[in-house]
Amino acid sequence: MKQMLAMMRLDRALIFRNKVAVYIVIVPIVMAFVIMAALTAAENDNLRITVAGNVPSEIMERIGLTMDIERVEDTEKLIKRVNEFDNIPGAYWDGDALRVLFQGNEGAAYEEKVRDAVNAALNMVIQPFAMRNVSTGRDFLTQMIIAVLLTSPTAIGGVISGFNIITDKEAAVSRAYRVAPLSAYKYFGSRLIVSVAVGLINLVGVSLILGAGAKLPAILLASLFALPQFALSLVLAGGIAKDKMGCLSMIKVIMLAFLCLPIGAAVTPEAYRFFFYPFPMYWHYKSMESALQGSFNYFYGIMTLVVSGAVFTLCASLFGKKVLE
């Protein structure tokens, strides 16, 4: 255990000393800030609200004069929509009054802006106008980008430890472990622990920046089912590459696979998504998507664990020995 702790301390030092490793770690955090800034700007330019079907048509027309409207059938679907992560409030008719729902993390300034818009709509004289459906797919795109971004820490943590393995290879340190009292399993285990720690810290930071702190338990649960993916990216980065330049190229391939496969699956018609079933990134994306919607799907989580475990086992049998070469 002492040897493993020493290895983990060494990995921590290597991460902070290596500018490339630091850059890889902070990329998802920077992307999260950029996404939130874009969403905030869009929300400030154009207020939107989801309205339940029980709202009288006259009231709905008034609201449509000051805000863009999404319509749902009932209050159950309204609550589900409000609990999604793009800060869209909801409105329903409660007897003789209009009620507005907020998720609670939108901020006081945004809530006040919505209330002012609703009050202004209810107090104005209606002019002739035409209702329009403004659901343009932006919500789908936003949901997809955020869900994919939250799956990236499984790759980030693994490639960081893989990069440290390549650093050991270039310094011939890995040969010393063969004669030191540290088995291959302990060597790999210590690297894996560091990769999981880096990935989870990164995941928490990204979740908080994206305003998904309330859904963090479900997000962490989705990542728990994806633990073999940390080991998968570690083996691919640390086992295939022979030097740092090769590792950087491998990291690009890994990140493209972890990010582009879920995006490709999201835009593929449902009837053809079975092509993505052999890839653990697809199942991890689906489980993360369900976590963001507030109802974690254990089927997606279990499929993530099973498929990623099978793919890791295959890659470990092919490249595992090269980790200590």
C-alpha positions, 0 to 999 in steps of 0.5 A: 500500500505504501508503494501505491501511495507513493506512486499516486503522489508521484502522479499528482506531482507529474500532473502539475509539472506537465503543462500539457496535462494541465491543459487537458484537465482544464479544457472541459472546465473552459468549455463549460464556462463558454457554454454557460456564457452562450446560454446566458446571452441567449436567455437574456436576449429572448425569454422563454417559458413552458406553458401547460395545456390547462392555461386559458387560451386568452392568458396564453395569448397574452404571455406569447406577446412578451415571451416565447412559448413552449407548450406541454399537455399537462402539469406533470410534463411541465414539471419534468420540463422545468427540471431539465437543465436549460433554465426554462420556467413553466406556467400552469393554471391553478383554479383562478390564478396563473402559477409560475414554476422555477427550478431554483438555480436560475438566479434572482435576477432571471426570476425577477425578469420572468415575473416582470414579463408575465405580469406585463403580459397579463396587464396589457391589452391584446392586439391581433397576432399569430401564435407560433411554435418556437421549438427549433431544436436548440434545447436538444442541441444544448442537452446533447452538448452538455451531456457529452461534456459531462461524459468527457472526464472518463477520458480525461482522467484516463489519458492523464494517467496514460500520459504519466505512464509514457513519461515513465517509459521515456525515463525508463522508470517502468523497468525499475518497477519490475524489480521493485516490490510493486506488482503490475496490478498495484502499478496499474491500480495506483494509476487507475485511482489517480485517473478516477480522482482527476476525472471526478474532480473535473466532473464536479467542477464542470457540473457546478459551472453548468448549473447542474449541482442539484443533479450531481448525485445522479451525474456521479452515479452515471460516472460510477457505472462508467468506471471501466472507461477510465481504465480503457482510456488509460490502457489506450493512451499508455499502452499503444503510444511509445513516446510523448508525441505518440501519446498526444496523437493517441489522446486526440483519437481517444477524445474524438471517439469519446466525444464524437460517438455520442454526438453521432448517436444523438443525431442518428435516427432511432432505427439505426442507433443499434450501430452504436450499441457496441461502443460504451461511450453511447451508453454512458451518454444515454445514462448521463442524459437521463441523469440530467433529466432528473430520472436516472435510467439504471438500464443505461447505467448497467449497459455502460458498465457491461459494454465498457467492461467488455471493451476494456477487457479486450483492449487490456488483453491486446495492449495491457502488457505494453503498459510496463514495457 
